[in-house]
Amino acid sequence: MISEILKTINRNAYLIILILLVFFFSFQLGRISNDEEVPVKIKRASIQEIFGEENSSKISVQENESGGVERIDFRVVASKKSTSKKYHFLWCAGAKQINEENKIYFNSEEEAISGGYSLASNCTK
């Protein structure tokens, strides 16, 4: 009788140890598979953080296709002959259609707005 009880305990002990080992190894495998290296994201500071609010409308820094850094001019342009008094950003298609001799440059949007101009509907920031 005692020998039967010992056999049952031994059988169950092996089973318990086996279950614990399977659990431990499964847990470790899950951790290992989740330890892939996460790429580091580098966030560029905004122009407002670097130059302050008053200069942010004039210059911006942006990464180009080759990974280099370029400056973008944030001035706006309007046409001298315009009857609609619309201004465009320099990268807008509307700005490229204005002849160079007819262009009026403003240092900022605020300057164009104070001159009575409004943003053209085909231009976006």
C-alpha positions in Angstrom: 0.0 0.0 0.0 2.7 2.5 0.9 4.7 1.5 -2.2 1.6 2.3 -4.3 1.3 5.7 -2.7 5.0 6.4 -3.4 4.6 5.3 -7.0 1.6 7.7 -7.4 3.5 10.6 -5.9 6.5 9.9 -8.0 4.3 9.7 -11.2 2.6 13.0 -10.2 5.8 14.7 -9.2 7.3 14.0 -12.6 4.1 15.2 -14.2 4.2 18.4 -12.1 7.9 19.0 -12.9 7.2 18.4 -16.6 4.3 20.9 -16.6 6.4 23.5 -14.8 9.3 23.0 -17.2 7.0 23.4 -20.3 5.5 26.5 -18.8 8.9 28.0 -18.0 10.4 27.3 -21.5 7.2 28.5 -23.2 7.4 31.7 -21.2 11.1 32.2 -22.1 10.5 31.5 -25.8 7.8 34.1 -25.8 10.1 36.7 -24.3 12.9 35.9 -26.7 10.6 36.2 -29.7 9.4 39.6 -28.5 12.9 41.0 -27.9 13.3 42.2 -31.5 15.2 45.4 -31.7 12.9 48.4 -32.1 14.3 51.1 -34.4 15.1 54.3 -32.6 12.9 57.2 -33.8 14.6 60.6 -34.0 12.2 63.5 -33.9 13.3 66.8 -35.3 12.7 69.8 -33.3 10.1 72.2 -34.8 11.1 75.6 -36.1 9.1 77.2 -33.3 11.3 75.3 -30.8 14.5 76.4 -32.5 13.9 79.9 -33.6 10.8 81.0 -31.7 7.4 81.9 -33.0 8.3 85.2 -34.7 10.9 83.6 -37.1 9.1 80.3 -37.8 7.1 81.6 -40.7 10.2 82.6 -42.7 12.4 79.4 -42.6 11.9 75.7 -42.2 14.2 72.8 -42.2 13.1 69.6 -44.0 14.8 66.4 -45.0 15.0 65.8 -48.7 14.9 62.4 -50.6 18.7 61.7 -50.2 18.5 62.2 -46.5 20.1 65.7 -46.6 18.6 68.8 -45.0 17.4 71.7 -47.0 15.9 75.1 -46.2 12.4 76.0 -47.3 11.3 79.5 -47.9 8.0 80.3 -46.2 7.5 83.6 -47.8 4.3 84.1 -49.8 3.8 85.6 -53.2 0.9 87.4 -54.9 0.4 88.8 -58.4 0.5 92.6 -58.9 -2.2 92.2 -61.6 -4.5 90.1 -59.4 -8.0 91.3 -59.0 -8.9 88.5 -56.5 -6.0 89.5 -54.1 -5.0 85.9 -53.4 -1.6 84.9 -52.1 0.3 81.6 -52.7 3.0 79.7 -51.0 6.1 79.5 -53.1 5.7 75.7 -53.6 2.1 76.1 -54.8 1.2 75.6 -58.5 -0.5 79.0 -58.5 2.8 80.7 -57.4 4.6 79.1 -60.3 2.1 80.4 -62.8 2.8 84.1 -61.9 5.3 85.8 -64.1 8.4 86.9 -62.2 8.0 90.5 -63.0 4.4 90.4 -61.6 5.3 88.8 -58.3 4.9 90.6 -55.0 6.7 88.9 -52.1 5.6 89.0 -48.5 7.8 87.8 -45.6 4.9 86.0 -43.9 1.3 85.2 -44.3 0.4 87.8 -41.7 2.0 90.5 -43.8 0.0 89.4 -46.9 -3.2 89.3 -44.9 -2.6 92.7 -43.5 -2.1 93.9 -47.1 -5.7 92.7 -47.9 -4.8 89.4 -49.4 -6.2 86.0 -48.6 -4.9 82.4 -49.1 -5.7 80.9 -52.5 -7.9 77.8 -52.2 -5.5 75.6 -54.1 -2.7 76.2 -51.7 -2.3 74.3 -48.4 0.3 74.5 -45.7 
